[in-house]
Amino acid sequence: MSRAALRLDWALWGKRQSTRDDYAVLATSAGPFTPAQFESVITHNNPGNSPAAESGQDALPWVWFAQPTLKGVTYLGIGIRQWTNDTDRTGRRIAITRFFSLPVAEALDLGFADLYHTVKGIDLGWDVPEPFQGKQITAEPVISTEPQRLRLPTAAIAAAAVLENPVTLMGGGDLTLSQRLTALDGVANALPSGTRTWLSASTWSNVAGVFRLAFTDHKSADDTPVEVFGDVQPESGYGAEFVRMYHEHPNLLAYLKRRRDVTTPDTSLVGAALGEITLAADVVALASSGVVQGHHLRRLVQLGLFQEYSRAERQAVLASYLCEASPEDITQDEEILRTHWSGALDETLRERVAAAVGDARFPVAGLEPFARLALAVDSLDPFGQGLVPAGVVEDPSTVRAAEVVVELGKQEQWAAALSSVVVDSLPLSVHVGRFLLHGEPQEEHAALLRELDQIGAATAWQTVRMPFMEELTPSEPDLAALDSADGGALAVLLRKSEARPDRLRQVMSALLPLAHERVRQGGVPTWWAPVRACELEPAQAAYRDVIDLLAGEQVEFGNTPAYRAALVEFGVTERGLVAAAVTGQVERDWDLLDVLWDLLHEGVEEPDVPEAVVTALADAVLADEQRYETMRRWDGYLRRDERVDAWRTLVELTAETEVSTVVDLLVVWCTRRWPTNTAVRSVVASAWEPSAVQWLELAQAVANRTEGSVELPRALLTAHESTAELVEPLARALSLITGALRDLSAEPAVRQALPRLAGSRDDLDHLARQSDHSFWRMPRFRGGGQ
C-alpha cells in the first residue's frame, strides 16, 4: 500500500568548527518550532554526552525518538547524532545532531526503523544566509526490511513493563543500529500503535530516565531491566495475554497497529484493547445466533477487524445488523454499508423495509435513511418491493407504505424508482391515489404522478387513476373497477366533478348505470348519497329517481318536459315500479297522466296495465267525475273497474230507460257499498227523467231489494226536487204504519203532501195502494232515527 510523503520540519544541533562555542541549534526549518523550542526539545531529550570511543555498544550514531507537544499538537521527533570530521578550538571532534519532526498522527503506521531509514540520508545545510528559515523537507517513507531479532516473549515482557515504568534493554551491545531499531519496534508492536504518542525510545542512552525505552548498560532504581537475549516467559498480566493472543490470532500485530485510539500508558486500557481482538469472532457468532447491533459494527470497523472478515462473514454480520438497524444506525453507518454492500443483502433490505412498514411503532420518516442507502447501493428494487403491502387495502401498513412512496416521490430519482412498484400493487395504488388524486394537485407530487402515468397502462394504477383523468370519459366498467378497488373513491370523484357540469355529466353517464345495476342486485352503494345531492340535468335526474324508486326511496318527480320524457325512457326498464310511483302522484299532478300512459305503452303492442293503476285512476274518477274528461283515452282500462263501468252506465241512462233497469243498477251499486253520492249524482245528471211517483217507486224498490237499506233510497228522495221535502213527513207516516194505522191518509201531514206527489187521481190511487201493500213492510225507512 502506498503511503503519502512525509512533510518534515527539522533542526541542526552542533557547533561551529574551530570555535569555543557551546552546542546549540545552528539552523532550522521555518516552523512550527522556533529555534529556541527546537533547542529545548533536543536538550531535554538528550541521550547523554557522546563517548570518546569510536567503537563499542555506546558508539555513535545514536538514534532516539521523542514526542514534543506544541499548541496542543503532539509531534514525533527523531534525532540522529553522529560524528563529523570537524573539530572545535580545543581539537575535540564535533558531533552533529540532525533532528526531524512531524505530527505523530501522520507517523503512527511507521516503525522506528522505518522513520530512521526515511531520514538517515537527508543532509541539513546550516551555512546559509537565513539558517532559521529553511524549507520543510518532503520525504517518501522507507520501510525497513531488517528481520526482527527480539524474541516474542522478551518483547511481551518489555511491552508489559513499559506501561508501568521506564524499561532499559540490557545486553544488546552486539546488535547493529538497525537491529536495535527493530528491537525497539518489537516492543512497540506488542502494544497498540497509539502508544507511540508517548513511547519515547533510544538506541542508546547513558542518562537514566530520559526515555521510556532505551538500550543501555546500566539502569536506575526506577527502571525495569529486560535482557534482550533472555529466555524468560511472561507468566501473567499483559505480557502473558499478548503471547496467548498472538498464537490464537495471526492478525494480532496488524490489529494492534490499527489501535491508534489507545494513547495513554494505562495497563487496563491497553489490556482491554488487546482483548478486543476477539470481537471479530464474537460478532460472527452473534450474527448466527442473535442480532448484531450498530455499536458492534462500528467497533469492528474502527478496530479494522471488519475488513479482515471473509466475504461470507461480512455479509452474515451485515445481514444480522440490518434486521434490527434503526434509522439512526443506518444514517450513522451508511458509509460502512456502502463500502461492503453486495447483492446478497438485497433480500435482507427488502425484509427490513417490509417489517418497518408493518410496525406501527416505526416512524414513517425513519424509512428515509433506508431509502438513501438503497439509492447509494443501487438496490432500489428491493427497497420498493419491501413497500409492497402483504395485507388488504385498508391495512395500516399499506397506508404507511403509501406515505413513504409519496414523500420520497417528491424527488425525481425516487419518483422513477418507486413508480414501477406502485403500478403493479392494487393496495399501494389505492392509497397513493388517495394522496395524489383525492385532494388538490400539488406541484411537489408532479414528478411521481408523471412517472406513474407513463408506465401505468393496463395496471392496478390505471384502475385507480383513469376515472380521475379529466381528458378521458370514464366508462361503467372503469367506475366499477375503481369502486371495487376503493369504495370511497367514487364519492371523491363526484365531489371533484360537481363544480364542472360537463365533467359531472360525463361521470354520471357511467355512474348511473352502475348504480342501477348495484341496486337491482339488492344493495345501495355507499356513494349513492352524494349522487342524490348532485344537481343533475333533467334526463340524468330522471334516471336517478328511477334508481331511487328501485332502492325503495320516495321520489318527488320533476315537472320539466325533458325530465318527464326521460322518466318514460328510463322508467321502461322498471315499468311496474315507476308506473306505481307515478300513479301515486297523479292525483297531485294530473300532468303526470300522460307520462303514465307513455310509460305503460312505450314499445308495447298490448300493454298490461296493472290493476293497481286502474283502481287508482278509478278512485280518482269516482271522487271527482270531472276528471273523467281528462282520461278519455283510459276509458277501455277504466271500464275494467266495475265501479267505473257501473258509474258510466248510470251516467249514460236515457229517457226511455225503464225504472226496473235503474233499480237493478242501483241495487248492485248499493250491494257493493260504492259511494252513494256518486250514484245519485250520476242518475240525476243522466238523460233519464222520471216523474216524482217513479222516483218514489225507484227509492222504494231499491229499499225493498236491499233488505231495507236506508242510505241510498233516502239519498234518491233527497236528490229529486219534487220529493226532497216529503222525506220527513213520509218517514213519520211510515212509522205509524208499523203500528196500527193502515190508512196512509189518516196522517194530516201526509194527506197534505200526497196531492202534490201526483199529477192525477190515478197516480194518487196508485201511490196509496203501494203504501198500503209495501211501505208498511219498511220499518227501517225512517228519517233521523225517529
C-alpha positions in Angstrom: 0.0 0.0 0.0 1.5 3.3 -1.0 1.9 5.9 1.7 1.8 9.7 1.5 5.1 11.6 1.5 6.1 12.9 4.9 6.5 16.6 5.5 9.3 17.1 7.9 10.4 20.1 10.0 14.0 20.0 11.1 16.8 21.4 13.1 20.6 21.0 13.1 22.2 21.0 16.5 26.0 21.2 17.0 28.8 23.8 17.0 30.9 25.6 14.5 34.3 24.4 13.5 37.4 25.8 15.3 35.3 27.8 17.8 34.8 27.6 21.5 31.0 27.8 21.1 28.7 25.5 23.1 26.5 23.1 21.3 23.4 24.8 20.0 20.8 25.0 17.2 22.7 26.0 14.1 19.8 26.0 11.6 16.1 25.1 11.4 13.1 25.0 9.1 10.8 28.0 9.3 8.3 26.4 11.6 6.3 25.4 13.5 9.0 25.2 16.2 11.2 28.2 16.8 15.0 27.7 17.2 14.6 28.1 20.9 11.9 25.5 21.0 14.0 23.1 19.0 16.8 23.8 21.4 14.6 22.8 24.3 13.3 19.7 22.7 16.8 18.4 21.7 18.4 19.1 25.0 15.5 17.8 27.1 15.6 14.5 25.2 19.3 14.3 25.0 20.6 10.6 25.4 23.7 11.9 27.1 27.2 13.0 26.3 28.8 11.5 23.3 31.5 9.0 24.2 35.1 9.5 23.0 35.5 5.9 21.9 34.7 5.1 18.3 33.6 1.5 19.0 31.6 -0.5 21.5 27.9 -0.6 22.3 27.7 3.0 23.1 29.4 4.2 19.9 27.7 6.8 17.7 25.5 7.1 15.8 22.7 7.3 18.3 19.1 7.5 17.2 16.3 8.4 19.5 12.6 9.3 19.4 10.6 11.8 21.4 7.1 13.3 21.5 7.2 17.1 22.0 3.9 18.9 22.1 3.3 22.3 20.6 0.0 24.2 20.8 -1.9 21.0 21.6 -0.4 19.0 18.8 1.8 16.1 19.6 4.8 15.6 17.3 7.1 12.7 16.8 10.8 13.8 16.7 13.7 11.6 15.6 17.2 12.6 16.5 20.3 11.2 14.8 23.7 12.1 16.4 26.9 11.2 14.6 30.4 12.4 14.4 31.8 14.8 11.9 35.4 15.3 10.7 35.4 18.8 12.2 37.0 19.8 15.5 36.5 22.7 17.8 39.1 25.2 19.1 40.3 22.7 21.6 40.7 19.9 19.0 37.7 17.8 20.0 35.7 16.3 17.3 32.3 17.8 16.8 29.1 15.6 16.9 26.2 16.9 14.9 22.5 16.1 15.7 20.0 16.1 12.9 16.5 16.4 14.3 13.4 15.8 12.3 9.7 16.2 13.4 6.3 15.7 12.0 2.8 15.3 13.6 2.7 12.0 15.3 -0.7 11.2 13.8 1.0 11.1 10.4 3.6 8.5 11.5 1.7 6.0 13.7 1.8 3.4 11.0 5.6 3.7 10.7 8.0 1.9 12.9 11.1 3.4 14.5 13.3 1.7 11.9 11.1 3.0 9.1 11.5 6.5 10.2 15.2 6.2 10.6 15.7 4.8 7.1 13.5 7.5 5.7 15.6 10.4 7.1 19.1 9.0 7.5 20.3 10.1 4.1 19.0 13.7 4.4 21.7 16.3 4.8 20.9 19.6 6.5 22.8 22.7 5.5 23.5 25.4 8.0 26.0 27.7 6.4 23.4 29.8 4.6 22.2 33.5 4.7 19.0 32.7 6.6 19.7 29.5 8.5 16.5 29.6 10.5 14.2 29.9 7.5 14.8 26.6 5.9 12.2 24.9 3.8 10.2 22.0 5.1 11.5 18.7 3.7 9.3 16.1 1.9 10.4 12.5 2.1 8.9 9.3 0.8 8.6 6.7 3.6 11.1 3.9 3.5 10.0 0.6 5.1 12.7 -1.3 6.9 13.5 -4.9 5.8 15.6 -5.7 8.8 14.4 -9.0 10.4 13.2 -9.0 14.0 15.8 -10.3 16.4 13.9 -9.8 19.6 12.1 -12.9 20.8 8.4 -12.6 21.2 8.3 -13.4 25.0 11.0 -10.8 25.5 9.1 -8.2 23.5 5.9 -9.1 25.5 7.7 -8.7 28.8 9.2 -5.4 27.8 5.8 -4.1 26.5 4.1 -5.0 29.7 6.8 -3.4 31.8 6.9 -0.2 29.8 3.3 0.5 30.6 4.3 0.9 34.3 7.9 2.2 34.3 10.9 3.1 32.0 12.5 0.0 30.6 16.2 -0.5 29.9 17.1 -3.1 27.3 20.2 -4.8 28.6 22.8 -7.0 26.8 22.2 -5.7 23.3 25.7 -4.4 22.8 26.3 -6.7 19.8 23.3 -5.5 17.9 23.8 -3.2 15.0 21.9 0.1 14.9 19.3 -1.3 12.5 18.8 -4.4 14.8 18.4 -2.2 17.8 15.8 -0.2 16.0 13.8 -3.3 15.0 14.1 -4.5 18.6 12.6 -1.2 19.8 9.9 -1.8 17.2 9.4 -5.3 18.5 8.4 -3.9 21.9 6.3 -1.1 20.4 4.5 -3.5 18.1 3.3 -5.6 21.1 1.3 -2.5 22.1 -1.4 -0.6 20.3 0.0 1.9 17.8 -1.5 4.8 19.8 1.3 4.2 22.4 3.8 5.7 20.0 2.3 9.1 21.0 4.2 8.7 24.4 6.7 5.8 23.9 10.0 7.7 23.7 12.9 5.4 22.8 16.6 5.4 22.0 19.1 3.0 20.5 21.4 4.1 23.4 21.3 6.3 26.4 23.8 6.9 29.1 21.4 9.1 31.1 18.9 7.2 33.1 15.1 8.0 33.0 15.2 10.2 29.9 13.5 7.6 27.6 10.7 5.2 28.3 12.5 2.5 26.4 16.2 2.5 25.7 19.3 0.4 25.2 21.9 0.9 27.9 24.5 -0.8 30.0 23.2 0.5 33.4 19.9 1.3 35.0 18.5 3.5 37.6 16.4 2.3 40.6 13.2 3.3 38.8 13.9 1.4 35.6 12.8 -2.1 34.8 15.7 -4.1 33.1 14.9 -6.5 30.4 17.5 -8.8 29.0 17.4 -8.6 25.2 18.5 -12.2 24.8 16.8 -13.5 27.9 14.9 -16.8 27.9 12.1 -15.9 30.2 8.4 -16.4 29.5 5.8 -13.9 30.8 3.7 -15.7 33.5 0.8 -13.3 33.9 -0.5 -9.9 33.1 -0.4 -8.1 29.8 2.7 -10.0 28.6 1.3 -13.4 29.1 -2.1 -12.4 27.5 -0.2 -10.9 24.5 1.7 -14.2 23.9 -1.5 -16.2 24.1 -3.4 -13.9 21.8 -0.5 -13.9 19.3 -0.7 -17.6 18.9 -4.5 -17.6 18.7 -4.9 -14.7 16.3 -2.5 -14.5 13.4 -3.6 -11.0 12.7 -2.8 -9.7 16.2 0.1 -7.4 15.2 -1.9 -5.9 12.3 -4.8 -5.3 14.7 -2.7 -3.6 17.3 -1.2 -1.4 14.6 -4.7 -0.1 13.9 -5.4 0.7 17.5 -4.5 4.3 17.3 -7.1 5.2 19.9 -5.2 3.9 22.9 -2.9 6.8 23.6 -2.1 6.5 27.4 0.2 4.2 29.3 -2.7 2.6 31.2 -2.4 -1.1 31.7 -6.1 -1.7 32.0 -7.0 0.3 28.8 -4.2 -1.4 26.8 -5.2 -4.8 28.1 -8.9 -4.1 27.1 -7.7 -3.1 23.7 -5.8 -6.4 23.4 -8.8 -8.3 24.4 -11.0 -6.8 21.7 -9.1 -8.8 19.1 -11.8 -11.5 20.0 -14.6 -9.1 19.0 -14.5 -10.2 15.4 -15.2 -13.8 16.3 -17.7 -12.8 18.9 -19.7 -10.8 16.4 -19.7 -13.6 13.8 -21.1 -15.9 16.5 -23.7 -13.2 17.4 -24.7 -12.9 13.8 -25.6 -16.6 13.6 -27.4 -16.7 16.9 -28.6 -13.2 17.8 -28.6 -9.7 16.5 -25.6 -7.6 15.6 -26.2 -4.1 16.8 -24.8 -0.8 15.4 -22.2 -0.4 18.0 -20.8 -3.8 17.3 -20.4 -3.0 13.6 -18.9 0.4 14.2 -16.4 -1.0 16.7 -15.4 -3.7 14.3 -14.7 -1.2 11.6 -13.0 1.2 14.0 -10.7 -1.6 15.1 -10.0 -2.7 11.5 -11.4 -6.1 12.3 -14.4 -6.0 9.9 -12.1 -5.7 6.9 -10.4 -8.9 8.0 -13.6 -10.9 7.7 -14.1 -13.2 4.7 -16.8 -12.0 2.2 -19.3 -14.5 3.6 -18.6 -13.3 7.2 -19.1 -9.7 6.3 -22.4 -10.4 4.6 -23.6 -12.5 7.6 -22.7 -9.7 10.0 -24.3 -7.0 7.9 -27.5 -9.1 7.3 -27.9 -9.6 11.0 -27.3 -5.9 11.6 -29.8 -4.9 9.0 -32.5 -7.0 10.6 -32.8 -4.6 13.6 -31.0 -1.5 12.4 -32.7 1.8 13.5 -32.9 4.8 11.2 -30.2 6.4 13.3 -28.0 3.3 12.8 -28.4 3.4 9.0 -27.6 7.1 8.9 -24.5 6.7 11.0 -23.3 3.5 9.3 -24.2 4.3 5.7 -20.6 4.6 4.6 -19.8 1.2 6.1 -22.8 -0.3 4.3 -22.0 1.3 1.0 -18.4 0.1 1.2 -19.2 -3.5 1.9 -22.6 -4.0 0.3 -23.3 -6.9 -2.1 -26.4 -8.1 -3.9 -26.7 -10.9 -1.2 -28.0 -8.2 1.2 -30.9 -7.1 -1.1 -33.3 -9.6 0.3 -32.5 -8.6 3.8 -33.1 -5.0 2.9 -36.5 -5.9 1.5 -37.4 -7.8 4.6 -36.3 -5.0 6.9 -38.3 -2.4 4.9 -41.4 -4.6 5.0 -41.0 -5.2 8.7 -40.7 -1.4 9.3 -43.7 -0.7 7.2 -45.7 -3.2 9.1 -44.6 -1.9 12.5 -46.9 0.9 13.7 -44.2 1.9 16.2 -41.7 2.5 13.4 -41.8 6.2 12.2 -42.6 6.6 8.6 -39.9 9.2 8.3 -37.5 6.6 9.6 -37.6 4.8 6.3 -35.8 7.6 4.5 -32.3 6.6 5.7 -33.0 3.1 4.3 -34.1 4.7 1.1 -30.9 6.7 0.8 -28.9 3.6 1.4 -30.9 1.7 -1.3 -30.2 4.5 -3.7 -26.5 4.6 -2.8 -26.0 0.8 -3.2 -28.3 0.6 -6.3 -30.9 -1.5 -4.5 -34.0 0.5 -5.3 -36.0 -2.5 -6.4 -35.6 -4.5 -3.2 -36.4 -1.4 -1.2 -39.5 -0.8 -3.3 -40.6 -4.4 -3.0 -40.4 -4.0 0.7 -43.0 -1.4 0.5 -45.5 -3.6 -1.3 -48.1 -4.4 1.3 -48.8 -8.0 2.2 -52.2 -7.2 3.7 -55.5 -5.8 2.3 -56.1 -2.3 1.1 -57.1 -0.9 4.4 -54.3 -2.4 6.3 -52.4 0.3 8.2 -49.1 -0.9 6.8 -50.5 -0.2 3.3 -51.2 3.4 4.3 -47.7 3.8 5.8 -46.1 2.3 2.7 -48.0 4.8 0.5 -46.9 7.7 2.7 -43.3 6.6 2.2 -43.8 6.5 -1.6 -45.4 9.9 -1.7 -42.8 11.5 0.5 -39.9 10.0 -1.4 -41.6 10.6 -4.7 -41.1 14.3 -4.3 -37.5 13.6 -5.6 -37.1 12.8 -9.2 -34.9 9.7 -8.8 -37.4 8.2 -6.3 -40.4 9.0 -8.5 -38.9 6.9 -11.2 -37.7 4.1 -9.0 -40.9 3.6 -7.0 -43.5 4.1 -9.7 -42.9 0.6 -11.0 -43.6 -0.8 -7.6 -46.8 1.2 -7.2 -48.4 0.4 -10.6 -48.4 -3.3 -10.0 -49.8 -3.3 -6.5 -53.5 -2.5 -6.1 -53.4 -1.8 -2.4 -50.5 0.6 -2.9 -52.1 2.2 -5.9 -55.2 2.8 -4.0 -53.5 4.7 -1.2 -51.0 6.5 -3.4 -54.1 7.5 -5.4 -55.8 8.9 -2.3 -52.7 11.0 -1.6 -52.3 12.3 -5.2 -55.8 12.3 -6.7 -58.3 12.9 -3.9 -57.1 16.4 -3.0 -56.0 19.4 -5.0 -53.0 18.8 -7.2 -49.6 19.6 -5.6 -46.6 20.6 -7.6 -44.3 18.6 -5.4 -46.1 15.4 -6.5 -46.0 16.2 -10.2 -42.9 14.0 -10.9 -44.3 10.9 -9.2 -47.7 11.3 -10.9 -46.0 11.7 -14.3 -43.9 8.6 -13.8 -46.9 6.6 -12.7 -49.0 7.7 -15.7 -46.2 6.8 -18.1 -46.0 3.2 -17.1 -49.4 2.7 -15.6 -51.3 1.3 -18.7 -53.2 -2.0 -18.0 -52.0 -2.0 -14.4 -53.5 -1.6 -10.9 -52.6 2.1 -11.1 -54.7 2.6 -14.2 -57.7 1.3 -12.3 -57.3 4.0 -9.7 -56.1 6.7 -12.0 -58.2 6.6 -15.2 -61.5 7.9 -13.8 -59.8 11.0 -12.4 -58.2 11.9 -15.8 -60.4 14.7 -17.0 -59.3 14.4 -20.6 -60.9 10.9 -20.7 -64.5 9.9 -20.3 -64.9 7.1 -17.8 -67.0 4.1 -18.7 -69.2 2.0 -16.5 -66.6 -0.8 -16.2 -64.0 1.8 -15.3 -66.0 3.1 -12.4 -67.0 -0.4 -11.3 -63.3 -1.3 -11.2 -62.5 1.8 -9.2 -65.4 1.1 -6.8 -64.2 -2.4 -6.3 -60.7 -1.3 -5.6 -61.5 1.7 -3.4 -65.0 2.0 -2.0 -64.7 5.7 -1.2 -63.2 6.9 -4.4 -66.4 7.4 -6.4 -67.7 9.8 -3.7 -64.5 11.8 -4.1 -64.8 11.7 -7.9 -68.3 13.2 -7.6 -67.1 15.9 -5.3 -64.4 16.9 -7.7 -66.7 16.8 -10.6 -69.9 18.5 -9.4 -68.5 22.1 -9.8 -68.0 21.4 -13.5 -71.3 20.5 -15.2 -69.7 18.9 -18.3 -67.4 16.7 -16.3 -70.3 15.8 -14.0 -72.4 14.8 -17.0 -69.6 12.5 -18.2 -69.1 10.9 -14.8 -72.9 10.4 -14.3 -73.3 8.8 -17.8 -71.3 5.9 -16.4 -72.1 6.1 -12.7 -75.9 5.9 -13.0 -76.0 2.6 -15.0 -73.5 1.2 -12.4 -75.8 2.3 -9.6 -78.8 0.9 -11.3 -77.1 -2.5 -11.6 -76.0 -2.4 -8.0 -79.5 -1.6 -6.7 -81.0 -4.3 -8.9 -78.6 -6.7 -7.3 -80.0 -5.8 -3.9 -77.7 -3.2 -2.4 -77.5 0.6 -2.3 -73.9 1.8 -3.0 -72.2 3.7 -0.2 -71.6 6.6 -2.7 -75.3 6.9 -3.6 -76.0 9.6 -1.1 -73.6 12.1 -2.8 -75.3 11.3 -6.1 -78.7 12.2 -4.6 -77.2 15.6 -3.6 -75.9 16.5 -7.0 -77.6 19.0 -9.3 -78.2 17.0 -12.4 -79.6 17.8 -15.8 -83.2 16.7 -16.3 -82.5 13.4 -18.1 -80.0 12.2 -15.6 -82.1 13.4 -12.7 -84.9 11.3 -14.0 -82.7 8.2 -14.2 -81.5 8.9 -10.6 -85.1 9.0 -9.5 -85.9 5.7 -11.2 -82.9 4.1 -9.3 -84.1 5.7 -6.1 -87.6 4.1 -6.6 -85.9 0.8 -7.2 -84.0 1.3 -3.9 -87.3 1.8 -2.0 -87.0 5.6 -1.7 -89.8 8.1 -2.0 -89.4 10.3 -5.0 -90.8 13.7 -6.0 -90.9 13.8 -9.8 -89.7 16.8 -11.7 -92.1 18.7 -14.0 -90.0 19.8 -17.0 -90.7 18.2 -20.3 -87.2 16.9 -20.6 -87.4 15.3 -17.2 -90.7 13.6 -18.0 -89.6 12.4 -21.3 -86.5 10.9 -19.7 -88.6 9.4 -16.9 -90.5 7.4 -19.6 -87.3 6.4 -21.2 -85.5 5.2 -18.1 -88.7 4.0 -16.4 -89.4 1.4 -19.0 -86.7 -0.8 -17.5 -88.5 -0.8 -14.2 -92.0 -0.3 -15.7 -94.2 -1.6 -12.9 -92.3 0.1 -10.2 -92.2 3.5 -11.8 -95.8 3.3 -13.0 -96.9 2.6 -9.5 -94.9 5.7 -8.2 -96.3 7.9 -11.0 -99.8 6.6 -10.3 -99.4 7.6 -6.7 -98.6 11.2 -7.7 -101.1 11.6 -10.5 -103.8 13.0 -8.1 -101.4 15.8 -7.1 -100.2 16.4 -10.6 -102.6 15.3 -13.4 -100.0 16.3 -16.0 -98.3 13.0 -15.0 -101.2 11.1 -16.5 -99.6 11.4 -20.0 -96.3 10.2 -18.5 -98.1 7.3 -17.1 -99.8 6.5 -20.4 -96.5 6.7 -22.3 -94.7 4.7 -19.6 -97.2 1.8 -19.9 -97.4 1.9 -23.6 -93.9 2.6 -24.7 -92.7 -0.2 -27.0 -95.6 -2.5 -26.1 -98.2 -3.7 -28.6 -100.6 -5.0 -25.9 -99.7 -3.2 -22.7 -100.5 -4.9 -19.5 -101.8 -2.0 -17.3 -101.7 -3.1 -13.7 -104.9 -3.4 -11.8 -103.5 -1.1 -9.2 -103.2 1.6 -11.8 -106.7 1.0 -13.0 -108.0 1.1 -9.4 -106.1 4.3 -8.6 -107.5 6.1 -11.6 -111.0 4.8 -10.9 -110.8 6.1 -7.4 -109.8 9.5 -8.7 -112.7 9.5 -11.2 -115.3 8.4 -8.7 -114.0 11.1 -6.3 -114.3 13.7 -9.0 -116.3 12.8 -12.0 -115.0 15.8 -13.9 -111.6 14.0 -14.1 -113.1 11.6 -16.5 -112.8 14.2 -19.3 -109.0 14.1 -18.9 -109.0 10.3 -19.0 -111.0 9.6 -22.2 -108.2 7.5 -23.6 -108.1 5.4 -20.5 -111.8 4.5 -20.8 -111.1 1.0 -22.0 -109.0 0.4 -18.9 -111.3 2.2 -16.6 -114.2 0.1 -17.7 -112.3 -2.9 -16.2 -113.2 -1.4 -12.8 -116.8 -2.4 -12.2 -117.4 0.8 -10.3 -116.5 3.0 -13.2 -118.4 0.7 -15.5 -121.5 1.0 -13.3 -121.0 4.7 -13.0 -120.7 5.2 -16.7 -123.9 3.1 -17.2 -125.7 5.4 -14.8 -124.4 8.5 -16.5 -125.5 7.1 -19.9 -129.2 6.4 -18.9 -131.6 7.6 -21.5 -135.2 9.0 -21.2 -136.5 5.6 -22.3 -134.7 3.6 -19.6 -137.2 1.5 -17.5 -137.3 2.1 -13.8 -136.6 -1.6 -13.3 -133.3 -1.2 -15.2 -132.3 1.7 -13.0 -133.3 -0.3 -9.9 -131.1 -3.2 -11.0 -128.1 -0.9 -11.5 -128.6 0.8 -8.1 -129.1 -2.4 -6.2 -125.7 -3.6 -7.5 -124.2 -0.2 -6.5 -125.7 -0.4 -3.1 -124.7 -4.0 -2.6 -121.1 -3.2 -3.4 -121.2 -0.3 -1.0 -119.9 2.1 -3.5 -120.1 5.8 -2.9 -123.9 6.7 -2.6 -123.5 10.3 -3.7 -121.7 9.3 -6.9 -124.6 7.0 -7.9 -127.3 9.6 -7.1 -125.4 12.4 -8.9 -124.9 10.2 -11.9 -128.7 9.3 -12.2 -129.7 12.9 -11.7 -127.2 14.1 -14.3 -128.3 11.5 -16.8 -130.9 11.9 -19.6 -133.4 9.7 -17.6 -136.3 12.0 -16.3 -138.8 10.1 -14.1 -141.8 11.6 -12.5 -142.0 12.1 -8.8 -144.0 8.9 -8.4 -141.5 7.0 -10.5 -138.7 8.5 -8.3 -140.5 7.3 -5.2 -141.0 3.9 -6.8 -137.3 3.8 -7.5 -136.4 4.6 -3.9 -139.0 2.1 -2.6 -137.8 -0.7 -4.9 -134.1 -0.2 -4.0 -135.0 -0.3 -0.4 -137.1 -3.4 -0.8 -134.3 -5.3 -2.7 -131.5 -4.3 -0.4 -133.3 -5.5 2.6 -134.4 -2.1 3.9 -131.2 -0.3 3.2 -131.9 3.3 4.0 -128.9 5.4 2.8 -129.3 5.1 -1.0 -133.2 5.4 -1.0 -133.0 8.4 1.3 -130.3 10.0 -1.0 -132.6 9.4 -4.0 -135.5 11.1 -2.4 -133.3 13.9 -1.2 -131.8 14.4 -4.6 -135.1 14.9 -6.6 -136.6 18.4 -6.3 -140.2 17.1 -6.1 -139.6 14.6 -3.3 -136.9 16.1 -1.2 -139.3 18.0 1.1 -141.6 14.9 1.6 -138.9 12.7 3.2 -139.6 13.6 6.8 -143.4 13.6 6.6 -143.3 10.3 4.8 -141.0 8.9 7.4 -143.3 9.8 10.2 -146.2 8.4 8.4 -144.5 5.2 7.7 -143.5 4.9 11.4 -147.3 4.9 12.2 -147.8 2.3 9.6 -145.6 0.0 11.5 -148.1 0.3 14.3 -151.9 0.2 13.9 -152.7 2.6 11.1 -153.2 1.1 7.7 -154.7 4.2 6.1 -151.9 6.4 5.0 -154.3 9.3 4.6 -155.0 9.3 8.3 -151.8 11.3 8.8 -152.6 15.0 8.3 -149.2 15.8 7.0 -149.3 13.0 4.5 -152.7 14.0 3.4 -151.4 17.5 2.7 -148.4 16.2 0.8 -149.9 13.5 -1.3 -151.8 15.7 -3.7 -148.6 17.3 -4.6 -146.9 14.0 -5.4 -149.3 13.1 -8.2 -150.4 14.8 -11.3 -153.7 12.9 -11.4 -156.1 10.9 -9.3 -154.9 7.7 -10.8 -151.4 8.4 -9.6 -152.5 9.1 -6.1 -154.5 5.9 -6.0 -151.5 4.0 -7.3 -149.4 5.6 -4.5 -151.9 4.7 -1.9 -152.0 1.1 -3.0 -148.3 1.0 -2.9 -148.3 2.5 0.6 -150.9 0.0 1.7 -149.1 -3.0 0.4 -145.5 -2.1 0.6 -144.4 0.7 2.9 -145.7 -1.0 5.9 -143.0 -3.6 5.4 -140.3 -0.9 5.7 -139.8 -0.4 9.4 -136.3 0.9 9.0 -137.3 3.6 6.4 -137.3 6.3 9.0 -135.7 9.7 9.0 -133.5 10.9 11.7 -133.9 7.7 13.7 -137.5 8.6 14.6 
